[in-house]
Amino acid sequence: MFQQTRKSSVVGSALTILSLIYHNTVRDVRSSHSNAFIALGTNMLTAIIFVLAFYFMFSVLGLRGAKLRGDFLLYMMSGIFLYLTHIKALGAVAGAEGPTSPMMQHAPMNTMISICSAALGSLYIQFLSMVCILFIYHVAFNPIEIHMPIQALGMFLLAWFTGCAVGLVILAIKPWFPTFVMVFQTVYTRANMIASGKLFVANTLPTFMLKMFDWNPLFHAIDQCRGFVFINYFPRNTSIDYPIIVASVLIVIGLLGEFYTRQYVSSSWFARR
Protein backbone atom coordinates (compact mmCIF):
# COMPACT_ATOMS: atom_id res chain seq x y z
CA MET A 1 0.00 0.00 0.00
CA PHE A 2 2.78 2.43 0.96
CA GLN A 3 5.38 0.85 -1.34
CA GLN A 4 6.41 2.87 -4.34
CA THR A 5 6.90 0.77 -7.45
CA ARG A 6 9.15 1.85 -10.28
CA LYS A 7 8.90 0.51 -13.79
CA SER A 8 12.02 -0.99 -15.27
CA SER A 9 12.97 -1.75 -18.83
CA VAL A 10 13.26 -5.22 -20.30
CA VAL A 11 17.05 -5.01 -20.12
CA GLY A 12 16.92 -3.84 -16.50
CA SER A 13 14.58 -6.68 -15.55
CA ALA A 14 16.82 -9.22 -17.30
CA LEU A 15 19.91 -7.91 -15.50
CA THR A 16 18.07 -8.07 -12.18
CA ILE A 17 17.07 -11.69 -12.78
CA LEU A 18 20.61 -12.62 -13.84
CA SER A 19 21.98 -10.96 -10.73
CA LEU A 20 19.55 -12.88 -8.53
CA ILE A 21 20.44 -16.16 -10.26
CA TYR A 22 24.15 -15.46 -9.79
CA HIS A 23 23.91 -14.65 -6.08
CA ASN A 24 21.56 -17.56 -5.39
CA THR A 25 23.88 -19.89 -7.33
CA VAL A 26 26.78 -18.81 -5.11
CA ARG A 27 24.57 -19.47 -2.10
CA ASP A 28 23.70 -22.96 -3.37
CA VAL A 29 27.34 -23.81 -4.10
CA ARG A 30 28.43 -22.75 -0.62
CA SER A 31 25.49 -24.48 1.09
CA SER A 32 27.27 -27.85 1.13
CA HIS A 33 30.22 -26.34 3.03
CA SER A 34 31.27 -22.86 4.07
CA ASN A 35 34.69 -23.44 2.54
CA ALA A 36 34.44 -23.60 -1.27
CA PHE A 37 37.67 -25.64 -1.60
CA ILE A 38 36.39 -28.31 0.78
CA ALA A 39 33.09 -28.48 -1.09
CA LEU A 40 34.96 -28.94 -4.38
CA GLY A 41 37.33 -31.49 -2.83
CA THR A 42 34.44 -33.53 -1.47
CA ASN A 43 32.84 -33.71 -4.89
CA MET A 44 36.17 -34.61 -6.52
CA LEU A 45 36.67 -37.35 -3.95
CA THR A 46 33.30 -38.86 -4.88
CA ALA A 47 34.24 -39.00 -8.56
CA ILE A 48 37.71 -40.41 -7.79
CA ILE A 49 36.25 -43.16 -5.59
CA PHE A 50 33.82 -44.10 -8.37
CA VAL A 51 36.60 -44.28 -10.95
CA LEU A 52 38.96 -46.31 -8.75
CA ALA A 53 36.21 -48.69 -7.60
CA PHE A 54 35.17 -49.56 -11.16
CA TYR A 55 38.80 -49.68 -12.31
CA PHE A 56 39.71 -52.31 -9.73
CA MET A 57 36.46 -54.19 -10.36
CA PHE A 58 37.16 -54.44 -14.09
CA SER A 59 40.80 -55.33 -13.42
CA VAL A 60 39.86 -58.15 -11.04
CA LEU A 61 37.22 -59.51 -13.41
CA GLY A 62 39.57 -59.25 -16.38
CA LEU A 63 37.16 -57.16 -18.48
CA ARG A 64 39.53 -54.37 -19.47
CA GLY A 65 40.35 -55.94 -22.80
CA ALA A 66 36.69 -56.26 -23.74
CA LYS A 67 36.29 -52.48 -24.09
CA LEU A 68 37.30 -50.08 -26.84
CA ARG A 69 40.95 -49.34 -27.55
CA GLY A 70 42.43 -46.36 -25.75
CA ASP A 71 43.09 -45.13 -22.24
CA PHE A 72 41.00 -47.35 -19.97
CA LEU A 73 40.77 -44.80 -17.15
CA LEU A 74 39.63 -42.15 -19.62
CA TYR A 75 37.01 -44.62 -20.81
CA MET A 76 35.80 -45.04 -17.22
CA MET A 77 35.86 -41.32 -16.50
CA SER A 78 33.89 -40.48 -19.65
CA GLY A 79 30.98 -42.50 -18.27
CA ILE A 80 31.29 -41.69 -14.59
CA PHE A 81 31.56 -37.92 -15.06
CA LEU A 82 28.39 -37.81 -17.15
CA TYR A 83 26.56 -40.12 -14.74
CA LEU A 84 27.48 -38.02 -11.70
CA THR A 85 26.59 -34.80 -13.53
CA HIS A 86 23.19 -36.19 -14.49
CA ILE A 87 22.39 -37.48 -11.01
CA LYS A 88 23.67 -34.38 -9.21
CA ALA A 89 21.67 -32.10 -11.50
CA LEU A 90 18.55 -34.19 -10.90
CA GLY A 91 19.02 -34.04 -7.14
CA ALA A 92 19.78 -30.31 -7.14
CA VAL A 93 16.74 -29.35 -9.22
CA ALA A 94 14.44 -31.77 -7.40
CA GLY A 95 15.61 -30.32 -4.09
CA ALA A 96 15.34 -26.68 -5.15
CA GLU A 97 13.44 -24.32 -2.88
CA GLY A 98 9.74 -24.32 -3.62
CA PRO A 99 6.98 -21.72 -3.19
CA THR A 100 6.70 -22.42 0.56
CA SER A 101 10.38 -21.68 1.23
CA PRO A 102 11.12 -18.65 3.44
CA MET A 103 13.30 -17.28 0.63
CA MET A 104 10.17 -16.81 -1.49
CA GLN A 105 8.94 -14.15 0.94
CA HIS A 106 11.47 -11.76 -0.58
CA ALA A 107 9.83 -9.91 -3.45
CA PRO A 108 12.38 -10.41 -6.27
CA MET A 109 12.78 -14.11 -5.52
CA ASN A 110 10.70 -16.79 -7.27
CA THR A 111 10.83 -20.51 -7.91
CA MET A 112 12.31 -20.19 -11.41
CA ILE A 113 15.32 -18.34 -10.00
CA SER A 114 15.70 -21.04 -7.35
CA ILE A 115 15.54 -23.82 -9.97
CA CYS A 116 18.03 -22.12 -12.31
CA SER A 117 20.40 -21.43 -9.43
CA ALA A 118 20.31 -25.05 -8.24
CA ALA A 119 20.95 -26.34 -11.78
CA LEU A 120 23.82 -23.91 -12.45
CA GLY A 121 25.38 -24.56 -9.05
CA SER A 122 25.40 -28.29 -9.76
CA LEU A 123 26.91 -27.72 -13.22
CA TYR A 124 29.62 -25.47 -11.81
CA ILE A 125 30.75 -27.98 -9.19
CA GLN A 126 30.70 -30.95 -11.58
CA PHE A 127 32.50 -29.11 -14.39
CA LEU A 128 35.20 -27.80 -12.07
CA SER A 129 35.67 -31.25 -10.53
CA MET A 130 35.97 -32.86 -13.96
CA VAL A 131 38.54 -30.31 -15.15
CA CYS A 132 40.63 -30.67 -11.98
CA ILE A 133 40.64 -34.48 -12.10
CA LEU A 134 41.52 -34.59 -15.82
CA PHE A 135 44.27 -32.03 -15.31
CA ILE A 136 45.80 -33.96 -12.41
CA TYR A 137 45.61 -37.24 -14.35
CA HIS A 138 47.10 -35.63 -17.47
CA VAL A 139 50.01 -34.00 -15.61
CA ALA A 140 50.82 -36.58 -12.95
CA PHE A 141 49.98 -39.95 -14.51
CA ASN A 142 49.27 -40.27 -18.22
CA PRO A 143 48.84 -37.61 -20.93
CA ILE A 144 45.34 -37.78 -22.36
CA GLU A 145 44.15 -36.87 -25.83
CA ILE A 146 40.47 -36.22 -26.57
CA HIS A 147 39.53 -36.56 -30.23
CA MET A 148 36.78 -33.89 -30.29
CA PRO A 149 36.84 -32.00 -26.96
CA ILE A 150 34.14 -29.44 -27.84
CA GLN A 151 31.65 -32.10 -28.90
CA ALA A 152 32.53 -34.20 -25.84
CA LEU A 153 31.85 -31.17 -23.64
CA GLY A 154 28.51 -30.83 -25.43
CA MET A 155 27.57 -34.35 -24.35
CA PHE A 156 28.58 -33.45 -20.80
CA LEU A 157 26.17 -30.51 -20.94
CA LEU A 158 23.51 -32.75 -22.48
CA ALA A 159 23.79 -35.16 -19.54
CA TRP A 160 23.37 -32.18 -17.20
CA PHE A 161 20.39 -30.89 -19.20
CA THR A 162 18.58 -34.23 -19.11
CA GLY A 163 19.19 -34.47 -15.36
CA CYS A 164 17.68 -31.01 -14.90
CA ALA A 165 14.65 -32.05 -16.99
CA VAL A 166 13.97 -35.16 -14.92
CA GLY A 167 14.56 -33.22 -11.70
CA LEU A 168 12.06 -30.53 -12.75
CA VAL A 169 9.33 -33.13 -13.24
CA ILE A 170 10.15 -34.63 -9.85
CA LEU A 171 10.03 -31.17 -8.25
CA ALA A 172 6.59 -30.54 -9.73
CA ILE A 173 5.02 -33.73 -8.35
CA LYS A 174 6.90 -33.86 -5.03
CA PRO A 175 4.30 -31.88 -3.01
CA TRP A 176 1.55 -34.20 -4.28
CA PHE A 177 3.31 -37.55 -3.79
CA PRO A 178 6.32 -37.03 -1.49
CA THR A 179 6.83 -40.70 -0.58
CA PHE A 180 6.55 -41.90 -4.17
CA VAL A 181 9.01 -39.23 -5.33
CA MET A 182 11.55 -40.19 -2.68
CA VAL A 183 11.35 -43.87 -3.67
CA PHE A 184 11.40 -43.11 -7.40
CA GLN A 185 14.44 -40.86 -7.10
CA THR A 186 16.34 -43.53 -5.19
CA VAL A 187 15.39 -46.27 -7.67
CA TYR A 188 16.22 -44.06 -10.66
CA THR A 189 19.64 -43.22 -9.24
CA ARG A 190 20.46 -46.85 -8.47
CA ALA A 191 19.10 -48.12 -11.79
CA ASN A 192 21.28 -45.70 -13.72
CA MET A 193 24.36 -47.33 -12.20
CA ILE A 194 23.74 -49.97 -14.89
CA ALA A 195 21.20 -48.42 -17.29
CA SER A 196 23.39 -45.38 -18.01
CA GLY A 197 25.81 -47.56 -19.95
CA LYS A 198 28.92 -46.26 -18.25
CA LEU A 199 30.16 -49.84 -17.74
CA PHE A 200 29.88 -50.91 -21.40
CA VAL A 201 29.60 -49.55 -24.92
CA ALA A 202 26.43 -49.79 -26.98
CA ASN A 203 28.17 -51.24 -30.05
CA THR A 204 29.04 -54.42 -28.14
CA LEU A 205 25.47 -55.13 -27.01
CA PRO A 206 23.19 -57.58 -28.81
CA THR A 207 19.83 -56.28 -30.02
CA PHE A 208 17.76 -57.79 -27.20
CA MET A 209 19.98 -56.13 -24.58
CA LEU A 210 20.13 -52.82 -26.44
CA LYS A 211 16.35 -52.51 -26.14
CA MET A 212 16.73 -52.64 -22.35
CA PHE A 213 18.87 -49.48 -22.30
CA ASP A 214 18.02 -47.30 -25.31
CA TRP A 215 15.05 -45.73 -23.47
CA ASN A 216 17.51 -43.88 -21.25
CA PRO A 217 18.68 -40.48 -22.60
CA LEU A 218 21.79 -40.70 -20.40
CA PHE A 219 22.73 -43.94 -22.16
CA HIS A 220 22.72 -42.09 -25.49
CA ALA A 221 24.69 -39.13 -24.10
CA ILE A 222 27.45 -41.34 -22.64
CA ASP A 223 27.78 -43.48 -25.75
CA GLN A 224 27.93 -40.43 -28.04
CA CYS A 225 30.46 -38.81 -25.71
CA ARG A 226 32.78 -41.80 -26.08
CA GLY A 227 32.50 -41.44 -29.83
CA PHE A 228 33.88 -37.91 -29.50
CA VAL A 229 36.51 -38.82 -26.89
CA PHE A 230 38.03 -41.80 -28.73
CA ILE A 231 39.08 -41.60 -32.37
CA ASN A 232 38.50 -45.31 -33.01
CA TYR A 233 34.94 -45.58 -31.65
CA PHE A 234 31.91 -44.81 -33.80
CA PRO A 235 28.55 -45.09 -31.96
CA ARG A 236 26.02 -46.74 -34.28
CA ASN A 237 23.15 -47.55 -31.92
CA THR A 238 22.63 -44.20 -30.18
CA SER A 239 21.82 -40.66 -31.25
CA ILE A 240 22.13 -37.10 -30.02
CA ASP A 241 18.60 -36.14 -31.05
CA TYR A 242 16.85 -38.57 -28.70
CA PRO A 243 18.10 -37.13 -25.35
CA ILE A 244 17.50 -33.57 -26.63
CA ILE A 245 13.90 -34.37 -27.56
CA VAL A 246 13.21 -36.25 -24.33
CA ALA A 247 14.74 -33.51 -22.18
CA SER A 248 12.81 -30.78 -24.02
CA VAL A 249 9.51 -32.61 -23.53
CA LEU A 250 10.26 -33.20 -19.84
CA ILE A 251 11.18 -29.52 -19.38
CA VAL A 252 7.81 -28.45 -20.79
CA ILE A 253 5.94 -30.99 -18.64
CA GLY A 254 7.94 -29.97 -15.58
CA LEU A 255 7.29 -26.26 -16.10
CA LEU A 256 3.56 -26.85 -16.55
CA GLY A 257 3.49 -29.07 -13.47
CA GLU A 258 5.49 -26.60 -11.39
CA PHE A 259 3.18 -23.73 -12.39
CA TYR A 260 0.10 -25.79 -11.49
CA THR A 261 1.58 -26.99 -8.20
CA ARG A 262 2.63 -23.47 -7.24
CA GLN A 263 -1.03 -22.40 -7.26
CA TYR A 264 -2.12 -25.05 -4.77
CA VAL A 265 0.93 -25.87 -2.67
CA SER A 266 0.67 -25.30 1.06
CA SER A 267 3.11 -25.53 3.93
CA SER A 268 0.74 -27.93 5.70
CA TRP A 269 1.34 -30.54 2.99
CA PHE A 270 4.82 -31.25 4.27
CA ALA A 271 3.48 -31.93 7.78
CA ARG A 272 2.18 -35.28 6.50
CA ARG A 273 5.69 -36.61 5.92
N, C-alpha and C positions, 0 to 999 in steps of 0.2 A: 504494500500500500504506500509506504513512504520511500520505496526504493526507486531510484532514478535509473531508467534503462537508457542505454545509448546504442544506436544502431551502428553496426560495423559492416564493412564491405565483405565481399566473398573472400578476398585474399586475406583480410584480417581474421575472419572466422577460421579459415584453413590454417593459418599460422598459429592461432590459439589452440586448435585441436592437435596440431603436430607437437606443440609445446607440451600439452597435457599428456600426450602419448609418450613423449620422451621422458618426462619426469616420472610418470607412473611405471615406465619400463625400468628405469633405474631403481625405483622402489621395489619392483618385483625381483630384479636380479639380486639385490642386496637383502631380500627377505630370507633367503636360505641361510645366510651368515652375514654378520656385520662387516667382516673382512672379505673384500672382493677376491683376493688371492686364494683364500681358503675355500671359498665357494667354487672357484674355478678348479682348484686342485682336487676337491672332492669329486667333481664331475669327471675330471680326467682320470682319476683313480678308478671310477666305475667302468669307463671304457677300457682302460688297461687291463683290469681284472677279467672283463669279458673276452678280450683278445687272447690273453694268456691261457684262460681256462679252455677255450675252444682249440687253441693251438696245441696244448698238451693232450687234449682229448683226441684230436685227429692224429697226433704223432703216435699215441699209444695204440690206437686202432689201426694204424697203418693206412690211412685214407688220404694222405697228402698227395700221393701220386695219381689219385683218381680225379683231381681237379685240373683246371686249365693251367697251361704253362705260364710261368712268371713267378714273381715274388709271392710266396705263400702267405706271409703275414699281411701284405698289401691286399691280397685276395680276402683274407678274413676281415681286415679293417674296412674294406669297401662295403661289406654287408653289415657289420656291427655299427658303424657310424650312422648309416641310414636308418637302421632299426632303432637305435637309441634316439635319434632326432625325431623320428615319427612318434615314438611312444612318449617322449618328453613333451612334445608339442601337444599331443592329445591330452596328457595329464594337466598341462598348464592351462589350456583353453577350457577344459572341463572343470577345472578348479578355479576359474576366474571369478572375481567378485560379481555377484548378481545384484538385482534391484533392491534387495533387502539389506545390502551391506551398508555399514555406517558411512563409507566413503561416498555413497550415492546421495547423501544429504548435502553435499557441497554442490552448488549450482552448476559449475561447468562440467562436472563429472557425469558420465553416463556409462551404461554397460558396454557399448561399442568401444569406448576408449579402454575400458578394463580388459576386454577380450583382445584387442590389438596389442596392448601392452604385454599381456601374458604371453602371446604368441611370439612377439619380437624378443622378449626377454629370454624365452627358451631358445630361439634361433641364435641369439648372440652367444649364449653360454656354449651351445653345442658346436657352433662354428669355431669359436675360439679354442675350444678343447681339441677339436679335430686338427686345426692348424698347428697347435703346440705339439701334439703327439706326432704328427707327420714330420714336423721339423726336427724333433729330437731323434726320431728313428732314422731320418735321412742323414743327419750329421753324425750321430754317435754309433749307428749300427750298419746300415746298408743304404747306399744311395738309391732313391726311388725315381722312377720315370713314369709319368702318367701320359698316356697317348693323347687324349683330348681333355685337358684340365677344365676348360670352360664348360664343356658339355657335361663332364662328370659333376662339376659344381651345380649345374642345372638340375641333375637328378637328385642331388642332396637337397636342394630347395624344393623339389617336387615331393620328396618324402616328408619334408616339413609341412608343406601345404596340405597334403592328404591327411596328415595327423591333425592339423588344425581343423580340417573339415569334419572329421569324425568327432573330434572333441567338441565342436560347436553343436552338433546334433545331440551329443550326450548332455551338454550344458542345458539345452532347451528342454529336455525331458526329465532332467534330474529332480526338479521340484515336484513333479507328478509321481514319479516312481523311483524314489531314492534308493531303495534296497535293490531293485532290479538293475539300476545303473551301476551301483557299486559292484555287483556280481558280474555284470556284462563287461565292465572295464577290466576287471581282474582276468576274466576268461580271455578277452581279446588280447591283452598283453601277453599272457602265457601262450596262447595259441600262435601268436606271431613269432615266438621263438623258433617254431618250425615252419609255419606257413609263409613267413616273409621270404624264405629262400636264401637266407644268408649262409646256410650250411651247404648248399649245393648250387649248381647252375642249371638253368632251365633246359639247355640243349642236351643234357645227359639224361633227362627224364623221359620215360615212355609215355605214350599218349594217355593211358588211363590214370597215371599219377599226375600228369600235367593238369588234368581237369580238376584235381583236388586243390590246386594252388593258384590257377590263373584268375580266380575271382578277386584275389587280393591285389589292390593297386600298389602296395608296397613291394610285392613280389616282382611286379613289372619294373618299378623304379630301380630296385637293386640289380636286377638282371641287365637292364639297359645301362646302368652305371658301370658295370663291369665291362660292357662292350666299349665304353669310352676310356676306361682305365687301362685295359690290356689291348695291345695292338693285334693279338692273334685270337681274339674272341669276338664272334659275330652273333649276337642274340637273334634267333630266328623265331622264337615262340612267344615273345613278349613285344609290347609296343609302348610308345610314349603317350599316345592319344588316350588310351584307356584310363590311366590314373588321372589325367587332366579332366576328362569328362566326368568320371566318378566324383572327384573332389569338387568340381564346379556344381554338380547336382546336389551334393551333400551340403555345400555352403549355402545354396539357396534354401534348401529345406531347413537347415539350422537357423538361418536368419528369420525365416517365417515363424518357426517354432519359438525362437527367443522373443520375437515381438509379441506373439500371442501369450506366451507365459508371463511376460513382463506386465501384462494387463491384469493378470489374476493372481500373481504370486503374493504370498503373505508370509510374514515372519513366523506365524503360528504353525505353518506347514512343517517346519524343521523341528518342532517340538515333538513330532510323532516318531522321530528316529530313536 
